[in-house]
Amino acid sequence: MKKNEIPQDNGALGKIAREMTYVVGDNGQYETAQSTGWNVKTEALDVAWNEVNNKIEAAKQKVINGTASPILYFMEKKIMDISILSAYTGFWKWTIKRHIKPVVFKTLSDEKLKKYATLFDISMQKLKHPFGS
C-alpha cells in the first residue's frame, strides 16, 4: 500500500489514538505512516467483541439458572479460558472444570475462593454472589 492509499476511516479508538502501519514510500522502500483506522478492521473487531459479549451473557444465564458457578461468568468476563485459570491459580484444569459445577463451588474453601477472587480482581462476596443477594 502506498502512503496516499492509507485508510483514514474512524477506527475503533476514534480520535483517541492512531494506528502505525507500514507503507511503500515514494522511493519504493518500506516506511511507517499513521492511520485513523479502517472500516474493515473496525467491523471485524465489532464481530469479535459481540462474540465475547455473547459468551459473557451465556455464562451469566448459566449462573442464574444454576447450571454453572460464578467462576464461569468471571472467566468469560475476563476473557480467560480454563488453561489460563489453571496457569494463574495453580489448580489442575480438571479441578477447575469441577469448580465450575455449582454443587462443587458451594463446597470450596475460602482459600480456594480467595485465589479466584484475587485473579478476577473482585471480593469474595462478589465471587459468591455476582448478581447481588
Secondary structure by P-SEA (a helix, b strand, c coil): ccccccccccccccccbbbbbbbbccccbbbbbcccccaaaaaaaaaaaaaaaaaaaaaaaaaaaccccaaaaaaaaacccaaaaaaaacccaaaaaaaacaaaaaaccaaaaaaaaaaaccccccccccccc
